[in-house]
Amino acid sequence: LKQGTVILEFVVRADGTASVVWPPARPSGIDEFDRNCAEAIRRASPFGPIPKELGVSQLRIRAPFDARNPIVR
């Protein structure tokens, strides 16, 4: 009946490859969920390349991922 939110940081490089910063910026309290979210980002890489018009070589992203249990209100 656990639920929580993990906040992960990851870096997307100019070519679209990504790496996850570990440990999480804020763990959810559910270790397996945190690891699975990080693995999902790794598996989704590579993303599309960063448009040259942005003038940056990488993007640092901080994103929340929610684990919600429909039984818990």
Biopython code that builds the backbone (N, CA, C, O; Angstrom):
import numpy as np
from Bio.PDB.StructureBuilder import StructureBuilder

atoms = [
    (1, "LEU", "N", (0.810, -1.194, 0.000)),
    (1, "LEU", "CA", (0.000, 0.000, 0.000)),
    (1, "LEU", "C", (0.856, 1.262, 0.000)),
    (1, "LEU", "O", (0.396, 2.326, 0.414)),
    (2, "LYS", "N", (2.080, 1.148, -0.455)),
    (2, "LYS", "CA", (2.972, 2.301, -0.463)),
    (2, "LYS", "C", (2.709, 3.201, -1.656)),
    (2, "LYS", "O", (2.247, 2.762, -2.708)),
    (3, "GLN", "N", (3.015, 4.455, -1.460)),
    (3, "GLN", "CA", (2.993, 5.409, -2.558)),
    (3, "GLN", "C", (3.957, 6.529, -2.219)),
    (3, "GLN", "O", (4.337, 6.708, -1.062)),
    (4, "GLY", "N", (4.352, 7.284, -3.242)),
    (4, "GLY", "CA", (5.291, 8.374, -3.029)),
    (4, "GLY", "C", (5.722, 8.985, -4.345)),
    (4, "GLY", "O", (5.291, 8.561, -5.417)),
    (5, "THR", "N", (6.573, 9.983, -4.248)),
    (5, "THR", "CA", (7.097, 10.680, -5.424)),
    (5, "THR", "C", (8.611, 10.714, -5.337)),
    (5, "THR", "O", (9.179, 11.125, -4.325)),
    (6, "VAL", "N", (9.252, 10.281, -6.401)),
    (6, "VAL", "CA", (10.707, 10.393, -6.505)),
    (6, "VAL", "C", (11.006, 11.556, -7.442)),
    (6, "VAL", "O", (10.321, 11.742, -8.448)),
    (7, "ILE", "N", (12.024, 12.334, -7.112)),
    (7, "ILE", "CA", (12.495, 13.390, -8.009)),
    (7, "ILE", "C", (13.881, 12.982, -8.488)),
    (7, "ILE", "O", (14.822, 12.864, -7.703)),
    (8, "LEU", "N", (13.980, 12.769, -9.797)),
    (8, "LEU", "CA", (15.243, 12.361, -10.408)),
    (8, "LEU", "C", (15.807, 13.499, -11.249)),
    (8, "LEU", "O", (15.069, 14.260, -11.874)),
    (9, "GLU", "N", (17.120, 13.594, -11.248)),
    (9, "GLU", "CA", (17.815, 14.510, -12.147)),
    (9, "GLU", "C", (18.509, 13.665, -13.204)),
    (9, "GLU", "O", (19.078, 12.614, -12.906)),
    (10, "PHE", "N", (18.454, 14.137, -14.439)),
    (10, "PHE", "CA", (19.208, 13.474, -15.491)),
    (10, "PHE", "C", (19.709, 14.510, -16.473)),
    (10, "PHE", "O", (19.159, 15.605, -16.591)),
    (11, "VAL", "N", (20.768, 14.137, -17.174)),
    (11, "VAL", "CA", (21.421, 15.029, -18.124)),
    (11, "VAL", "C", (21.247, 14.448, -19.518)),
    (11, "VAL", "O", (21.559, 13.282, -19.761)),
    (12, "VAL", "N", (20.746, 15.270, -20.431)),
    (12, "VAL", "CA", (20.635, 14.881, -21.838)),
    (12, "VAL", "C", (21.707, 15.651, -22.586)),
    (12, "VAL", "O", (21.727, 16.882, -22.563)),
    (13, "ARG", "N", (22.598, 14.926, -23.249)),
    (13, "ARG", "CA", (23.688, 15.546, -24.012)),
    (13, "ARG", "C", (23.224, 15.940, -25.404)),
    (13, "ARG", "O", (22.136, 15.561, -25.837)),
    (14, "ALA", "N", (24.051, 16.700, -26.096)),
    (14, "ALA", "CA", (23.708, 17.230, -27.423)),
    (14, "ALA", "C", (23.252, 16.125, -28.380)),
    (14, "ALA", "O", (22.362, 16.349, -29.200)),
    (15, "ASP", "N", (23.849, 14.946, -28.284)),
    (15, "ASP", "CA", (23.486, 13.855, -29.200)),
    (15, "ASP", "C", (22.244, 13.084, -28.754)),
    (15, "ASP", "O", (21.820, 12.150, -29.434)),
    (16, "GLY", "N", (21.654, 13.469, -27.607)),
    (16, "GLY", "CA", (20.443, 12.821, -27.122)),
    (16, "GLY", "C", (20.675, 11.739, -26.089)),
    (16, "GLY", "O", (19.719, 11.256, -25.481)),
    (17, "THR", "N", (21.931, 11.343, -25.873)),
    (17, "THR", "CA", (22.189, 10.334, -24.847)),
    (17, "THR", "C", (21.934, 10.943, -23.471)),
    (17, "THR", "O", (22.140, 12.138, -23.259)),
    (18, "ALA", "N", (21.486, 10.109, -22.547)),
    (18, "ALA", "CA", (21.128, 10.598, -21.221)),
    (18, "ALA", "C", (21.801, 9.773, -20.135)),
    (18, "ALA", "O", (22.075, 8.586, -20.312)),
    (19, "SER", "N", (22.058, 10.422, -19.014)),
    (19, "SER", "CA", (22.554, 9.725, -17.833)),
    (19, "SER", "C", (21.810, 10.256, -16.620)),
    (19, "SER", "O", (21.518, 11.448, -16.520)),
    (20, "VAL", "N", (21.511, 9.352, -15.706)),
    (20, "VAL", "CA", (20.755, 9.690, -14.502)),
    (20, "VAL", "C", (21.730, 10.012, -13.374)),
    (20, "VAL", "O", (22.709, 9.298, -13.158)),
    (21, "VAL", "N", (21.447, 11.095, -12.663)),
    (21, "VAL", "CA", (22.229, 11.457, -11.484)),
    (21, "VAL", "C", (21.684, 10.631, -10.320)),
    (21, "VAL", "O", (20.480, 10.626, -10.060)),
    (22, "TRP", "N", (22.583, 9.935, -9.623)),
    (22, "TRP", "CA", (22.150, 9.085, -8.515)),
    (22, "TRP", "C", (22.936, 9.447, -7.292)),
    (22, "TRP", "O", (24.139, 9.668, -7.426)),
    (23, "PRO", "N", (22.382, 9.528, -6.128)),
    (23, "PRO", "CA", (21.042, 9.134, -5.729)),
    (23, "PRO", "C", (20.006, 10.178, -6.136)),
    (23, "PRO", "O", (20.367, 11.272, -6.569)),
    (24, "PRO", "N", (18.718, 9.846, -5.999)),
    (24, "PRO", "CA", (17.659, 10.783, -6.376)),
    (24, "PRO", "C", (17.745, 12.085, -5.586)),
    (24, "PRO", "O", (18.199, 12.103, -4.442)),
    (25, "ALA", "N", (17.301, 13.172, -6.215)),
    (25, "ALA", "CA", (17.240, 14.454, -5.521)),
    (25, "ALA", "C", (16.295, 14.340, -4.325)),
    (25, "ALA", "O", (16.535, 14.932, -3.273)),
    (26, "ARG", "N", (15.220, 13.574, -4.500)),
    (26, "ARG", "CA", (14.316, 13.263, -3.390)),
    (26, "ARG", "C", (13.780, 11.854, -3.592)),
    (26, "ARG", "O", (12.990, 11.629, -4.508)),
    (27, "PRO", "N", (14.189, 10.900, -2.761)),
    (27, "PRO", "CA", (13.691, 9.533, -2.885)),
    (27, "PRO", "C", (12.211, 9.454, -2.515)),
    (27, "PRO", "O", (11.698, 10.275, -1.755)),
    (28, "SER", "N", (11.544, 8.452, -3.068)),
    (28, "SER", "CA", (10.118, 8.251, -2.790)),
    (28, "SER", "C", (9.889, 7.489, -1.496)),
    (28, "SER", "O", (8.795, 7.524, -0.933)),
    (29, "GLY", "N", (10.918, 6.801, -1.025)),
    (29, "GLY", "CA", (10.745, 5.892, 0.106)),
    (29, "GLY", "C", (10.479, 4.468, -0.351)),
    (29, "GLY", "O", (10.364, 3.551, 0.462)),
    (30, "ILE", "N", (10.384, 4.295, -1.671)),
    (30, "ILE", "CA", (10.179, 2.965, -2.265)),
    (30, "ILE", "C", (11.384, 2.721, -3.180)),
    (30, "ILE", "O", (11.373, 3.119, -4.345)),
    (31, "ASP", "N", (12.411, 2.073, -2.651)),
    (31, "ASP", "CA", (13.667, 1.917, -3.389)),
    (31, "ASP", "C", (13.488, 1.304, -4.770)),
    (31, "ASP", "O", (14.078, 1.776, -5.743)),
    (32, "GLU", "N", (12.685, 0.262, -4.860)),
    (32, "GLU", "CA", (12.481, -0.414, -6.146)),
    (32, "GLU", "C", (11.848, 0.541, -7.164)),
    (32, "GLU", "O", (12.243, 0.543, -8.330)),
    (33, "PHE", "N", (10.886, 1.341, -6.744)),
    (33, "PHE", "CA", (10.255, 2.316, -7.631)),
    (33, "PHE", "C", (11.292, 3.336, -8.124)),
    (33, "PHE", "O", (11.339, 3.655, -9.312)),
    (34, "ASP", "N", (12.111, 3.837, -7.213)),
    (34, "ASP", "CA", (13.145, 4.817, -7.582)),
    (34, "ASP", "C", (14.095, 4.236, -8.625)),
    (34, "ASP", "O", (14.398, 4.885, -9.627)),
    (35, "ARG", "N", (14.559, 3.021, -8.389)),
    (35, "ARG", "CA", (15.477, 2.365, -9.336)),
    (35, "ARG", "C", (14.803, 2.110, -10.682)),
    (35, "ARG", "O", (15.428, 2.284, -11.728)),
    (36, "ASN", "N", (13.530, 1.697, -10.665)),
    (36, "ASN", "CA", (12.811, 1.437, -11.917)),
    (36, "ASN", "C", (12.622, 2.710, -12.732)),
    (36, "ASN", "O", (12.725, 2.677, -13.958)),
    (37, "CYS", "N", (12.351, 3.823, -12.075)),
    (37, "CYS", "CA", (12.207, 5.103, -12.792)),
    (37, "CYS", "C", (13.527, 5.504, -13.435)),
    (37, "CYS", "O", (13.549, 5.942, -14.585)),
    (38, "ALA", "N", (14.624, 5.360, -12.705)),
    (38, "ALA", "CA", (15.944, 5.682, -13.262)),
    (38, "ALA", "C", (16.256, 4.774, -14.450)),
    (38, "ALA", "O", (16.793, 5.232, -15.459)),
    (39, "GLU", "N", (15.926, 3.512, -14.336)),
    (39, "GLU", "CA", (16.173, 2.570, -15.428)),
    (39, "GLU", "C", (15.324, 2.909, -16.647)),
    (39, "GLU", "O", (15.783, 2.748, -17.778)),
    (40, "ALA", "N", (14.105, 3.371, -16.438)),
    (40, "ALA", "CA", (13.243, 3.761, -17.561)),
    (40, "ALA", "C", (13.859, 4.925, -18.340)),
    (40, "ALA", "O", (13.788, 4.953, -19.568)),
    (41, "ILE", "N", (14.455, 5.869, -17.645)),
    (41, "ILE", "CA", (15.126, 6.986, -18.326)),
    (41, "ILE", "C", (16.319, 6.462, -19.121)),
    (41, "ILE", "O", (16.512, 6.839, -20.277)),
    (42, "ARG", "N", (17.109, 5.602, -18.506)),
    (42, "ARG", "CA", (18.274, 5.030, -19.205)),
    (42, "ARG", "C", (17.847, 4.276, -20.466)),
    (42, "ARG", "O", (18.486, 4.402, -21.511)),
    (43, "ARG", "N", (16.781, 3.502, -20.371)),
    (43, "ARG", "CA", (16.313, 2.722, -21.525)),
    (43, "ARG", "C", (15.701, 3.592, -22.610)),
    (43, "ARG", "O", (15.743, 3.236, -23.788)),
    (44, "ALA", "N", (15.134, 4.730, -22.227)),
    (44, "ALA", "CA", (14.531, 5.642, -23.214)),
    (44, "ALA", "C", (15.600, 6.376, -24.022)),
    (44, "ALA", "O", (15.329, 6.866, -25.118)),
    (45, "SER", "N", (16.800, 6.449, -23.482)),
    (45, "SER", "CA", (17.912, 7.104, -24.171)),
    (45, "SER", "C", (18.365, 6.234, -25.338)),
    (45, "SER", "O", (18.407, 5.012, -25.195)),
    (46, "PRO", "N", (18.702, 6.813, -26.478)),
    (46, "PRO", "CA", (18.868, 8.243, -26.697)),
    (46, "PRO", "C", (17.560, 8.928, -27.088)),
    (46, "PRO", "O", (16.699, 8.354, -27.755)),
    (47, "PHE", "N", (17.450, 10.162, -26.650)),
    (47, "PHE", "CA", (16.351, 11.032, -27.053)),
    (47, "PHE", "C", (16.769, 11.728, -28.339)),
    (47, "PHE", "O", (17.879, 11.514, -28.828)),
    (48, "GLY", "N", (15.898, 12.555, -28.888)),
    (48, "GLY", "CA", (16.289, 13.330, -30.053)),
    (48, "GLY", "C", (17.411, 14.287, -29.691)),
    (48, "GLY", "O", (17.512, 14.714, -28.541)),
    (49, "PRO", "N", (18.261, 14.631, -30.664)),
    (49, "PRO", "CA", (19.352, 15.553, -30.360)),
    (49, "PRO", "C", (18.817, 16.925, -29.950)),
    (49, "PRO", "O", (17.721, 17.324, -30.344)),
    (50, "ILE", "N", (19.607, 17.631, -29.158)),
    (50, "ILE", "CA", (19.245, 18.990, -28.743)),
    (50, "ILE", "C", (19.400, 19.903, -29.958)),
    (50, "ILE", "O", (20.450, 19.889, -30.601)),
    (51, "PRO", "N", (18.384, 20.692, -30.287)),
    (51, "PRO", "CA", (18.498, 21.596, -31.439)),
    (51, "PRO", "C", (19.659, 22.578, -31.261)),
    (51, "PRO", "O", (19.816, 23.179, -30.198)),
    (52, "LYS", "N", (20.452, 22.728, -32.291)),
    (52, "LYS", "CA", (21.606, 23.633, -32.226)),
    (52, "LYS", "C", (21.196, 25.067, -31.927)),
    (52, "LYS", "O", (21.971, 25.836, -31.358)),
    (53, "GLU", "N", (19.961, 25.426, -32.318)),
    (53, "GLU", "CA", (19.470, 26.790, -32.088)),
    (53, "GLU", "C", (19.391, 27.138, -30.601)),
    (53, "GLU", "O", (19.398, 28.315, -30.243)),
    (54, "LEU", "N", (19.315, 26.130, -29.738)),
    (54, "LEU", "CA", (19.271, 26.398, -28.305)),
    (54, "LEU", "C", (20.629, 26.858, -27.772)),
    (54, "LEU", "O", (20.707, 27.505, -26.728)),
    (55, "GLY", "N", (21.684, 26.520, -28.490)),
    (55, "GLY", "CA", (23.019, 26.971, -28.099)),
    (55, "GLY", "C", (23.548, 26.348, -26.817)),
    (55, "GLY", "O", (24.360, 26.960, -26.123)),
    (56, "VAL", "N", (23.100, 25.142, -26.493)),
    (56, "VAL", "CA", (23.588, 24.445, -25.297)),
    (56, "VAL", "C", (24.083, 23.058, -25.689)),
    (56, "VAL", "O", (23.616, 22.461, -26.659)),
    (57, "SER", "N", (25.039, 22.564, -24.910)),
    (57, "SER", "CA", (25.589, 21.241, -25.206)),
    (57, "SER", "C", (24.912, 20.141, -24.390)),
    (57, "SER", "O", (25.080, 18.956, -24.679)),
    (58, "GLN", "N", (24.145, 20.536, -23.369)),
    (58, "GLN", "CA", (23.416, 19.548, -22.582)),
    (58, "GLN", "C", (22.266, 20.224, -21.846)),
    (58, "GLN", "O", (22.261, 21.437, -21.635)),
    (59, "LEU", "N", (21.296, 19.406, -21.465)),
    (59, "LEU", "CA", (20.164, 19.868, -20.669)),
    (59, "LEU", "C", (20.152, 19.078, -19.371)),
    (59, "LEU", "O", (20.244, 17.850, -19.387)),
    (60, "ARG", "N", (20.040, 19.767, -18.258)),
    (60, "ARG", "CA", (19.912, 19.111, -16.956)),
    (60, "ARG", "C", (18.435, 19.212, -16.570)),
    (60, "ARG", "O", (17.883, 20.307, -16.461)),
    (61, "ILE", "N", (17.812, 18.062, -16.367)),
    (61, "ILE", "CA", (16.375, 17.994, -16.122)),
    (61, "ILE", "C", (16.130, 17.404, -14.740)),
    (61, "ILE", "O", (16.767, 16.426, -14.348)),
    (62, "ARG", "N", (15.209, 18.004, -14.013)),
    (62, "ARG", "CA", (14.769, 17.483, -12.711)),
    (62, "ARG", "C", (13.278, 17.200, -12.858)),
    (62, "ARG", "O", (12.490, 18.110, -13.117)),
    (63, "ALA", "N", (12.895, 15.931, -12.690)),
    (63, "ALA", "CA", (11.511, 15.537, -12.954)),
    (63, "ALA", "C", (10.953, 14.658, -11.836)),
    (63, "ALA", "O", (11.656, 13.797, -11.307)),
    (64, "PRO", "N", (9.678, 14.882, -11.478)),
    (64, "PRO", "CA", (9.021, 14.024, -10.491)),
    (64, "PRO", "C", (8.344, 12.834, -11.171)),
    (64, "PRO", "O", (7.841, 12.939, -12.290)),
    (65, "PHE", "N", (8.344, 11.718, -10.479)),
    (65, "PHE", "CA", (7.641, 10.513, -10.915)),
    (65, "PHE", "C", (6.817, 10.033, -9.716)),
    (65, "PHE", "O", (7.351, 9.858, -8.621)),
    (66, "ASP", "N", (5.521, 9.823, -9.929)),
    (66, "ASP", "CA", (4.611, 9.463, -8.841)),
    (66, "ASP", "C", (4.278, 7.983, -8.847)),
    (66, "ASP", "O", (4.003, 7.395, -9.893)),
    (67, "ALA", "N", (4.307, 7.396, -7.665)),
    (67, "ALA", "CA", (3.792, 6.039, -7.449)),
    (67, "ALA", "C", (2.515, 6.204, -6.647)),
    (67, "ALA", "O", (2.561, 6.534, -5.462)),
    (68, "ARG", "N", (1.388, 5.978, -7.277)),
    (68, "ARG", "CA", (0.090, 6.121, -6.612)),
    (68, "ARG", "C", (-0.604, 4.778, -6.538)),
    (68, "ARG", "O", (-0.681, 4.044, -7.524)),
    (69, "ASN", "N", (-1.097, 4.475, -5.379)),
    (69, "ASN", "CA", (-1.828, 3.240, -5.153)),
    (69, "ASN", "C", (-3.318, 3.576, -5.108)),
    (69, "ASN", "O", (-3.741, 4.357, -4.256)),
    (70, "PRO", "N", (-4.129, 3.000, -6.012)),
    (70, "PRO", "CA", (-5.551, 3.372, -6.074)),
    (70, "PRO", "C", (-6.344, 2.975, -4.824)),
    (70, "PRO", "O", (-7.451, 3.470, -4.612)),
    (71, "ILE", "N", (-5.797, 2.101, -4.015)),
    (71, "ILE", "CA", (-6.493, 1.682, -2.798)),
    (71, "ILE", "C", (-6.350, 2.733, -1.698)),
    (71, "ILE", "O", (-7.232, 2.885, -0.852)),
    (72, "VAL", "N", (-5.221, 3.459, -1.722)),
    (72, "VAL", "CA", (-4.937, 4.472, -0.699)),
    (72, "VAL", "C", (-5.568, 5.787, -1.118)),
    (72, "VAL", "O", (-5.408, 6.224, -2.257)),
    (73, "ARG", "N", (-6.271, 6.403, -0.216)),
    (73, "ARG", "CA", (-6.881, 7.705, -0.534)),
    (73, "ARG", "C", (-6.095, 8.825, 0.035)),
    (73, "ARG", "O", (-6.464, 9.987, -0.136)),
]
sb = StructureBuilder()
sb.init_structure("model")
sb.init_model(0)
sb.init_chain("A")
sb.init_seg("    ")
for serial, (resi, resn, name, xyz) in enumerate(atoms, 1):
    if name == "N":
        sb.init_residue(resn, " ", resi, " ")
    sb.init_atom(name, np.array(xyz, "f"), 0.0, 1.0, " ", f" {name:<3s}", serial, name[0])
structure = sb.get_structure()
